[in-house]
Amino acid sequence: MTTAALNTISQSALKNRPRDGIRTFARVSAFGTSAIIILILATLFLQSGPAIFTASDSLFTARWNPAEGVYGIVPMVFGSLFVMVIAMSLALPIGLLAAMAISQMRHQGLRRLTKSALEILAGIPSIVYGLIGVAYVSIWVAGAFDLQSGRIILTAGLILAVMILPTFLSLSEDAISSVPRAYQENGAALGLYPYETQRAIILPAAAPGISSAALLALGRALGETMAVMLVIGSLDRLPRPLFNPLSSGQTITSKLGREIGESAFGSTHFSVLVLMSLILVTLTIALTIAARHIVKPGSPS
């Protein structure tokens, strides 16, 4: 074998070595991530076992009274879903319209300033939003609807909508701006108005990114604790009537935040709280899987 051939083989090996290292690191990272997820689920399953065996008769009821051995989790599950629906119903349309408007800004300095402000809003601690909700929003809601207290489900939904709006808006704007400029130029060439181009071409092309932004916002809406706990009223009961947002309520996260430190480790009370956290994790995983299989990449029409 000639010296030139040996040099060629050595250079090829050196080129492939970084790629092999990257592949190995990717495999190790994927395995580690999967192991952590399995460990979390296994821990939650084991710790929630006593609740399933000792409190199964009262779990799916609407009454919560640990002193009497009654652990109805229905009000907390319903409250989490109700607050999430209110927050997403407000944040998604407003965020999408704002993202479309920002993406059309021609002045790049103003656009960067707007994005920076959104990133600052997204980084504000949740406890600050909760304190603002207690000091101002709850008082405004109580006055607007003539209520004795503004710490209700609607207030929690409003605060949560404000919290997830910057994240959804910023990521949606990135998805819309990443659509090639030629798409918009082609729409104009076809005689479409700007809003028609946005609706029929730009938004379908950006749909996967917008869906990912909505999923991330949904994850924060499901997992938020402090802000919701301060403004929702924390009553362990279903609203009356059922879909009344002006009633106080409870979510899984606010329940965990208030009582996990007061429950004895290994008790039925502690086990039921862990079971609720397992439901929250399972719901998040189910939503992620559903998004991967239901949401299809958009294509310009």
Beta strands, then each sheet from edge to edge (+ up, - down):
strand 1: 64-65
strand 2: 70-71
sheet 1: 1+ 2-
end
